[in-house]
């Protein structure tokens, strides 16, 4: 597994805590997709089984592939 710098996260989110929350939400979403694919017996199930959801979510966030909205109080 390739280790990447987390410096680019500083520009995408206000804080690292916010980055962790966004990545965790995406990781849960990927995990749900992974479980659903396994239950259906999809072709993607084998590919999804190999990925580590937390690392994949962080990589998506670093690559700018995750869109999120901030909800202001």
C-alpha positions in Angstrom: 0.0 0.0 0.0 1.3 3.4 -0.9 1.4 6.0 1.8 0.4 9.4 0.8 0.8 12.8 2.4 -2.3 14.2 4.1 -1.2 17.8 3.4 -3.6 18.2 0.4 -6.5 17.6 2.8 -5.8 21.0 4.4 -7.1 22.7 1.2 -10.2 20.5 0.8 -11.5 20.6 4.3 -11.4 23.2 7.1 -9.8 20.9 9.6 -8.3 17.4 9.6 -11.2 16.4 11.9 -13.6 17.3 9.2 -11.6 15.3 6.7 -11.8 12.3 9.0 -15.6 12.7 9.2 -16.0 12.9 5.5 -13.7 10.0 4.8 -15.4 7.9 7.5 -18.8 8.6 5.9 -17.5 7.5 2.5 -15.9 4.4 4.0 -19.2 3.4 5.4 -20.9 4.0 2.1 -18.3 1.9 0.2 -18.7 -0.9 2.8 -22.4 -1.0 2.3 -21.9 -1.2 -1.4 -19.4 -4.0 -0.9 -21.8 -6.0 1.3 -24.7 -5.5 -1.1 -22.6 -6.7 -4.1 -21.5 -9.8 -2.2 -25.2 -10.6 -1.3 -26.3 -10.2 -4.9 -23.3 -12.1 -6.2 -22.3 -9.3 -8.6 -19.1 -9.4 -10.7 -17.9 -6.4 -8.7 -18.0 -8.4 -5.4 -14.5 -9.9 -6.0 -13.0 -6.6 -6.8 -14.6 -4.8 -3.9 -13.6 -7.6 -1.5 -9.9 -6.8 -2.1 -10.1 -3.1 -1.3 -9.6 -1.6 2.2 -12.5 0.8 2.5 -10.9 3.3 4.8 -7.8 3.7 2.6 -10.0 3.8 -0.5 -12.1 6.6 1.0 -9.0 8.6 2.0 -7.6 8.3 -1.5 -10.9 9.4 -3.0 -10.8 12.5 -0.7 -7.2 13.2 -1.5 -8.0 12.9 -5.3 -11.0 15.3 -5.0 -13.5 12.6 -5.9 -15.7 13.2 -2.9 -18.2 16.1 -2.9 -19.6 17.2 0.4 -21.6 20.0 1.8 -21.1 21.8 5.1 -24.2 22.4 7.1 -24.0 25.7 8.9 -25.8 26.0 12.2 
